[in-house]
Amino acid sequence: MTFKPLLLAVGLLALAGCNKPAPQPEAAAPAPAPAAEPAAPAADPATPDLERKTVAQPRLVLPALDGTTYDLAAHRGKWVVVNFWATWCAPCRKEMPELSALHAMREEIEVVGLAYEDIEPEEMKAFLQKLPVTYPIVLVDTYNPPEDFAVPRGLPLTYLIAPDGKVAKEFLGPVTAADIEAIVH
C-alpha cells in the first residue's frame, strides 16, 4: 500500500505545476488596444480582388486585338454578349462559332470576346487564324481584370448586357445562341 501516498504526492505536484504562470519573454511589449475595423480593407494591387462582384451597369474600356479600343458604353441600345474565354478551354472553343454567327446575323446583338489568359497578341492572332470569329477580341490581364466584372471562377463565363447597359443575365459554362435569343426575344 505504499503506492497510494506516492501517487497522491505525484498528483499534487502535477496540480501545483498547472497553477504556475507561464514564463513571459523579457522584452515582450504589451498588446496594443484593438483598433476600430476599417470600412473596407485596402486592396493589394498585385493580386486580383477575388471577392469583386459584377456591378449592375458595368463599364469596359480595353484595347482590342485589332488595335481599336473596345468601349462597352458605345454599344448602348443593343444587346451585348460579353464572353470571358481562353484558347485552352474546350467549351469556349466550341461556343465560338455559334457566338460568331449570332454576332454576324443579329443586328441588335453584339458579341465581344474577353480572352482571359496570359497570351501574347501574336499567339492569339495565330489562334484566330485557325478559329476565326466575326466579333472583337480583347486580351484581358488576368492579374488586373476589368474592375466592373467579377473575377471569373470558371470559363466560359458570359454576361448578357441589356440595351440600357445593365446586366440582364450571367451564364457560367457554355452558352448557345438559343440561350441568348430566349432572353432577347
N, C-alpha and C positions, 0 to 999 in steps of 0.2 A: 504493500500500500504506500510505498514511498514515492510512487509516481504521481499521485494526486497533488501533493504540495508542490512538486516540481512543475507540473503542468499549470497549476494556479499561478506560480511565480512567472513563468514564461508568458502566460496570457496577460497578466497585469503589466509586464514590461512592454508588450506589444501595444496594449491600450494606451500606455503612457506615451509611447512614440507617436501615436496618432494625434495627440493634442499638441505636439511640439510644432511651432510655426515653421514654415519652410524658410530656408535661408534666402535672403534677398541679396541681389548684387549690390555692391557698394556704390556704384555710380548710377544706379537706376534713378531716372528723373520721374517725378510724379506724373501720372497720366493727365493729359490736358482735358479740360471740361469738354463734353460733347458740344460740337458746334451745330448750329441750325443747318439743316439739309438745304442745298441749293435747289432752286425751282427745277432746273434741268441740268444734267451732267454735261460737262464740256465734251464735245466730240473730238476724238483723235483723228486728225486728217489722214493719218497713214492707214487707217483701217476703215472699211465701209461700215456705215451705220446699219446693222442688221435688223434693227427694230423700226426702221423707217417705213412708213405706210404711204400708200399712194394717196395723193390729195385729190379732192373732188374734181378740180379743174386743173389738171397738170400742165406744166409748161415743159417744152422740149425744144431746145435750140442747139443743134450739133452739126458739125461738118459731115456732109455725106461723102461717100466714096468717090462720087463723080466730080468732086471739087466744089459743089454748091453747098449752101447752108440750108439744112432742113429745119424749118420753124413750124411746129405744130399749130400755132395760132394762125398762121397764114392759110390753114385749111379749114377754118371755121365755116360752117354752112354745109359741110359734108361729113359723112361718117368716116372715121379714120381707124384703121386697124393697126395698132402698134404691137409688133411681133418681136419679142425677145427670142433669139435663136442662136445656134452655133453650128459650125461646119461639122463638128464631131458628133452631133446629135441626130440620130437616125429619124426619130419622129419629126424633127424640124425639117430635115431634108425632104421628107415625104410630103409635108404640107405645103412646101414652097410652090410647086407648080399650080396647085389649086388657088393659093393666095394670089399668085401672079395673074391667073385667068380672071379672078374676081376683080382685081385692080384694073385690068385691061377692059373688061366688059361692062362694068357697072360705073356709070358716070358719077353717081352720088357716093361712091365708096372708094376710098384711097387706102393704100397699104404702105407702111414703112417698116423695113426690117432693121432691128437693132441687133447687130452681131455682138453678142455678149461673150467675148473670148479674147484672149491675148493673141492677136494675129497681126501680122504686118499687112499694110494695104495691098502690096503686090501679091502676097499669098491669097488674099481674099479675091482679088481680081482674077487670078488664075482659077480659083474655085468657081467663080461665077461664069467663067468661060464654059465650064462643064455643066453647070446647072444655072442657066440664065434666068433672071426674073425681070418683070416689067416695072417694078417699084424700086424706089430709092433704098439704098443700104447705108446704114450709119454704123461705124465702128465705135463700140462703147468701151470705155476704160473700166475694166472690172474692179479697179481699186477706187474709182470715182464715178459710180453710175449716176444716171440722171437723178437729180435731187427730188423731183416730184413723183417718182415712181418707187414702189417697194423694191428692195433688192431681190432679184429672182431666187427662189428657193428650189427651182427646178425649171427645166426647159422642155419644150417651148412654153412660154408664158405670153399670153396675148391679152391686150386691152382693147375693147371697142369703145372709141370715143364718139359721143353723140355730136350732132351738128352745133350744139351750144358749147362744146368744149369740155363737157363733163363726162366722166367715166360711166358708161352705160352697163358694161359687163366685163368681168375678168375671167379668163379661161386659163387654167393650169393644165397643161397637156395639149395634145394635138387639137386643132380646130379645123373645121371644114367650112367651105363656102355656105353650106346649108345652115350651119350654126350661126353664122353672121347674118345671113339673109332672113332667118327666123326672127331676129330682133329688129332688123332694119325694115322689114316688110316690103 
